[in-house]
Amino acid sequence: MKHIDRRFPAVAALKNKVIEELFPYTVQANAYLAPSDTQGVQIHADPHATLLIQCSGKKRWLVWGGLLTTLKSLY
């Protein structure tokens, strides 16, 4: 769900009061639902800074270093 902050005031408050103070860039809040026995998204590289917050449950996250390193390993 893109721009979840537009639908949920609590998310908008977090985004506006905390995240934007830490990151002087355009900030967008998205939400992804992935049951525990599934992969949320395909392996990919984001061309922007990303902050991930897991709200519930547990998953195994694989996070790689810089964009160039990630792109070289994917392609």
WOMO-V708591 format. One record per pair of residues at least 24 apart in sequence whose ideal C-beta (glycine too) atoms are under 10 Angstrom apart, sorted by the first residue. I is the first residue (numbers start at 1). J is the second residue. D is the distance in Angstrom with one decimal. If there is no record, write none. Layout:
I|J|D / I|J|D
This chain:
1|29|9.3 / 1|30|6.5 / 1|31|4.6 / 1|32|7.8 / 1|33|8.2 / 2|28|7.1 / 2|29|8.6 / 2|30|5.1 / 2|31|8.5 / 3|28|6.3 / 3|29|6.8 / 3|30|7.2 / 3|31|9.5 / 4|28|9.1 / 4|29|5.1 / 4|30|6.1 / 4|31|4.4 / 4|32|9.7 / 5|29|4.1 / 5|30|9.0 / 5|31|9.5 / 7|31|9.2 / 14|53|9.0 / 19|51|7.0 / 19|53|9.8 / 22|51|8.6 / 23|49|6.8 / 23|51|7.8 / 25|49|7.0 / 27|51|8.8 / 29|53|9.6 / 31|55|8.7 / 34|59|7.2 / 35|59|9.8 / 43|70|9.1 / 43|73|9.2 / 43|74|6.6 / 44|70|8.6 / 44|71|10.0 / 44|74|7.5 / 45|69|9.3 / 45|70|4.3 / 45|71|5.3 / 45|72|9.7 / 45|73|9.0 / 45|74|6.2 / 45|75|9.1 / 46|70|8.7 / 47|71|9.2
